Amino acid sequence: MAVEFTDANFEELVEKSDKPAIVDFWAEWCGPCRMVGPLVEELADEYEGQAVIGKLNVDRAPQVSQKYGIRNIPTVLFFKNGEVVDKQVGAVPKSELEKKLKAQLEA
């Protein structure tokens, strides 16, 4: 199950994580976000224990969204050792997200 990231838990769960992390920046009113959301959920289930994977609602977590300059959603950021190492803006197939995740797991 995907983690729900917030302004309060983001630093602990993502920036201080010893595992790669994927953060899906989304909002309830965003149509393309509804296409990416289930893909993120699937990846969270498939890679449980290997990576921290979850979603951050930009309306409920404005501080993190602003810190990372999120202007378009959906945006998926890929973190390793607390740093952004890759990103995907817009809706893409699951295979694209998985390819970027695997690159971080293998690095």
C-alpha positions as CSV (number, residue, x, y, z in Angstrom):
1,M,0.0,0.0,0.0
2,A,1.3,3.5,-0.9
3,V,2.3,5.7,1.9
4,E,0.5,9.0,2.4
5,F,3.2,11.7,2.6
6,T,2.5,15.0,4.4
7,D,4.4,18.1,5.3
8,A,4.9,16.6,8.8
9,N,6.3,13.1,7.8
10,F,8.1,13.9,4.5
11,E,11.5,14.5,5.9
12,E,11.5,11.4,8.0
13,L,10.0,9.0,5.4
14,V,11.7,10.3,2.2
15,E,14.6,12.6,2.9
16,K,16.1,10.5,5.7
17,S,15.2,7.1,4.1
18,D,18.0,4.6,3.4
19,K,15.9,3.2,0.5
20,P,15.0,4.8,-2.8
21,A,11.7,6.7,-2.6
22,I,9.1,7.6,-5.1
23,V,6.7,10.5,-4.4
24,D,3.6,11.0,-6.6
25,F,2.5,14.7,-6.3
26,W,-1.2,14.8,-7.0
27,A,-4.6,16.5,-6.2
28,E,-8.1,15.1,-6.1
29,W,-9.3,17.6,-8.8
30,C,-6.6,16.5,-11.3
31,G,-7.8,14.1,-14.0
32,P,-4.4,12.7,-15.1
33,C,-3.5,12.2,-11.5
34,R,-6.3,9.7,-11.3
35,M,-4.6,7.6,-14.0
36,V,-1.2,7.7,-12.3
37,G,-2.5,7.0,-8.8
38,P,-3.4,3.3,-9.3
39,L,0.0,2.7,-10.9
40,V,1.8,4.1,-7.9
41,E,-0.3,1.8,-5.6
42,E,0.7,-1.2,-7.7
43,L,4.4,-0.3,-7.5
44,A,4.1,0.2,-3.8
45,D,2.7,-3.3,-3.4
46,E,5.2,-4.9,-5.8
47,Y,8.3,-3.2,-4.3
48,E,7.3,-3.3,-0.7
49,G,10.4,-3.4,1.5
50,Q,12.7,-2.3,-1.4
51,A,11.6,1.3,-1.8
52,V,9.4,3.8,-0.1
53,I,6.5,4.6,-2.5
54,G,3.6,6.9,-1.9
55,K,1.5,10.0,-2.7
56,L,1.6,13.6,-1.6
57,N,-1.6,15.7,-2.0
58,V,-0.3,19.1,-3.1
59,D,-3.4,20.8,-1.6
60,R,-2.7,19.3,1.8
61,A,1.1,19.5,1.8
62,P,2.0,22.9,0.3
63,Q,5.3,23.2,2.1
64,V,6.9,20.1,0.5
65,S,5.3,20.9,-2.9
66,Q,6.8,24.4,-2.8
67,K,10.2,23.2,-1.6
68,Y,10.5,20.9,-4.7
69,G,9.0,23.5,-7.1
70,I,6.0,21.4,-8.1
71,R,4.1,23.4,-10.7
72,N,2.5,20.7,-12.8
73,I,0.7,17.6,-11.6
74,P,1.0,14.7,-11.7
75,T,4.7,14.9,-11.0
76,V,6.6,11.9,-9.7
77,L,9.9,12.5,-8.0
78,F,12.5,9.8,-7.5
79,F,14.7,10.2,-4.4
80,K,17.9,8.4,-3.4
81,N,19.8,9.3,-0.2
82,G,17.4,12.2,0.3
83,E,18.1,13.8,-3.0
84,V,16.0,14.0,-6.2
85,V,17.6,11.9,-8.8
86,D,14.9,11.7,-11.4
87,K,11.4,13.0,-12.2
88,Q,8.5,12.3,-14.4
89,V,5.9,15.1,-15.2
90,G,2.5,14.0,-16.6
91,A,0.7,10.7,-16.9
92,V,2.8,7.8,-18.3
93,P,2.5,4.1,-18.4
94,K,3.5,2.0,-15.4
95,S,6.5,0.6,-17.3
96,E,8.0,4.1,-17.5
97,L,7.8,4.6,-13.7
98,E,9.0,1.1,-13.1
99,K,12.0,1.6,-15.3
100,K,13.1,4.7,-13.4
101,L,12.5,2.9,-10.1
102,K,14.6,-0.1,-11.2
103,A,17.4,2.3,-12.2
104,Q,17.5,3.6,-8.6
105,L,17.4,0.1,-7.1
106,E,20.3,-1.1,-9.2
107,A,22.4,2.1,-8.8
